[in-house]
């Protein structure tokens, strides 16, 4: 028997090859595709971090893919053990007699695949990736997580670094749970164990499962991604001295120069020394609303509707007191907690010197050239008559 050392070549029918290619291609095409990570700006919808959020104020229906959360099966070594991240699926309450129904109108339970694939001891990871716009201040950006999990959370990782380890001697499998009294809360803020960054960021949840099913439910609140920015400016109609007893006009302009609402900003203008009385009218633009159309000083009004780009203008007419000091200073302010103000102290004022009123002098009557000629002739005639009487 002669044994050939040549490899055996098996011929495969072209139809079988084509069928295999189509089958593989179909499997590849059927894989769920994750959308690009969202970019969080000062105008973004803060609910985008919620699990099962529909992007329109509500939540997705069961059987659909989450728009941003991903899930993957790994091992206890860490999130790098996940070889295949896929969109988390919205599953709703898979254990009605155990799981809490979602108490949120804009968040729902999600899971890897259908939530029934991973049994005892499985480690399921959930990942959320997003970009931070350069305009978002990193030091004030914070995310508050309120969440439930089946069965336990073991670790939270932010930007590749451990934020918190939930495994302790008292809780060797982790913490939290899926019942109404097992909700956990975490506030993710820049600090020793967390560093937000402009550009891409990621949050990863490591969960441990005792028995099927698995799931994760989170509502996330964004705390002040961008502070309000407000500005105040005050001008006067007179640049120089103003007389006592006269009127002077002031204009106070409050602007929302930031990218977020500044509702609640308070505009104030006292009745300064040297001004006996003052009245004002208010106009607005850019979506802002005047709290009142008119009034008198002192002014102190909270702008209940003050959107980005909004402006409120107060036109003030003031009377300078008869006993006003040598100068009058009028300062307007704008105040809003945690807001950036322009100028930095939130004030703008003007100062005018004060003078005595100018005395009114009576004008001396003047005669025209013709009248002067007639007067001269009259005087001459009177003079001649007087001379003749003296001679006679």
Buried (B, 14 or more C-beta within 10 A) or exposed (E): EEEEEEEEEEEEEEEEEEEEEEEEEEEEEEEEEBEEBBBBBBEBBEBBBBBBBBBEEBBBEBEBBBBBBBBBBBEEEBBEEBEEBBBBBBBBBBBEEEBBEBEBEBBBBBBBBBBEBBEEEBBBBBBBBBBBBEBBBEEBBBBBBBBBBBBBBBBBBBBEEBBBBBBEEEEEBBBBBBEEEBBBEBEBBBEEEBEBEEEEBBBBBBBBBEEBBBBBBBBBBBEEBBBBBBBBBBEBBBEEEBBBBBBBEBBBBBBBBBBBBBBBBBBBBBBBEBBBEBEBBBEBEEBBBBBEEEBEBEBEBBBEBBBBBBBBBBBBBBBBBEEBEEEBEBBBBBBBEEBBBBEEEBBBBBEBEBBEEEEEEEEEEEEEEEEEEEEEEEEEEEEEEEEEEEEE
